[in-house]
Amino acid sequence: MSETQHTPGPLEYFFGGGTGAFIVEPDGTVVAKLSVIENTSGHSALVANARLFAAAPELLEACEGLLGLAERDGWLHVAVNQARAAIAKAKGEQP
C-alpha cells in the first residue's frame, strides 16, 4: 500500500455558525471547511458530511486492517473486495 498522503487524523469537527462546519486536527489546525450548498438537505447533510469527513482516517485504517487480516487468512469475498475498492477510492488509486 502507498504512503499516506492525506491528513492522518484523528480529526474532529465543529460548526462555525451559519451554514459551515470545520474539520480540524486536535491542535486546532483547520483541514477543511464544509458548507451547505443550495438544493441539498441543508443542516442535516452538513452534520452527516462533517461526521463522515472527520471519521475518514479511522475508517480507512480499519478497512486496511481488516483487509490485511482477510488476505492473510484467505477469506476473500464480496465485502473484502468492496473494502479494497473503497480504500483505493480514498487513496486515489485504481482498485
C-alpha positions in Angstrom: 0.0 0.0 0.0 1.1 3.5 -0.7 2.5 6.0 1.7 -0.2 8.2 3.5 -0.8 11.4 1.6 -3.9 12.5 3.5 -4.2 14.2 6.9 -3.8 11.1 9.1 -6.1 12.2 11.9 -7.6 12.0 14.4 -9.9 14.7 13.1 -12.7 16.5 14.8 -15.4 18.8 13.5 -17.2 21.9 14.8 -19.8 24.3 13.5 -18.7 27.8 12.7 -22.2 29.3 12.7 -24.4 29.8 9.7 -24.0 27.1 7.1 -20.4 26.0 7.7 -18.5 23.3 9.6 -14.8 23.0 10.1 -12.7 19.8 10.1 -9.8 20.3 12.5 -6.8 18.4 13.8 -6.5 18.1 17.6 -4.3 21.2 17.8 -7.0 23.2 16.1 -5.4 23.3 12.6 -8.3 23.6 10.1 -8.1 20.9 7.5 -11.3 21.7 5.6 -14.4 23.8 5.6 -17.7 22.3 4.6 -20.7 24.3 3.7 -24.3 23.7 2.7 -25.0 24.2 -1.0 -28.4 25.2 -2.1 -30.8 22.5 -3.1 -29.3 20.0 -0.6 -30.9 18.7 2.6 -29.3 21.6 4.5 -28.0 21.4 8.0 -28.7 17.6 8.4 -26.5 16.9 5.4 -23.8 19.2 6.8 -23.8 17.4 10.1 -23.6 14.0 8.4 -20.9 15.1 6.0 -18.8 16.6 8.8 -19.0 13.4 10.9 -18.1 11.3 7.8 -15.2 13.5 6.9 -13.8 13.5 10.5 -14.1 9.7 10.7 -12.5 9.1 7.3 -8.9 8.5 8.5 -10.1 5.9 11.1 -12.4 4.3 8.6 -9.6 3.9 6.1 -7.3 2.5 8.8 -9.9 0.0 9.9 -10.6 -1.2 6.4 -6.9 -1.6 5.7 -6.5 -3.6 8.9 -9.5 -5.9 8.1 -8.3 -6.4 4.5 -4.8 -7.4 5.8 -6.4 -10.0 8.1 -8.6 -11.3 5.3 -5.8 -11.6 2.8 -3.6 -13.4 5.4 -6.3 -15.8 6.4 -7.6 -16.3 2.9 -11.2 -15.4 3.4 -11.7 -13.0 0.4 -15.3 -12.4 -0.5 -17.6 -9.6 -1.7 -17.2 -7.4 1.4 -13.4 -7.6 1.3 -13.5 -6.7 -2.4 -15.7 -3.7 -1.5 -13.3 -2.7 1.2 -10.4 -2.9 -1.3 -12.3 -0.7 -3.8 -13.2 1.8 -1.1 -9.6 2.1 0.1 -8.4 2.6 -3.5 -11.0 5.3 -4.0 -10.0 7.1 -0.7 -6.3 7.0 -1.8 -7.0 8.0 -5.4 -5.7 4.6 -6.7 -7.1 2.1 -9.1 -8.7 -0.9 -7.4 
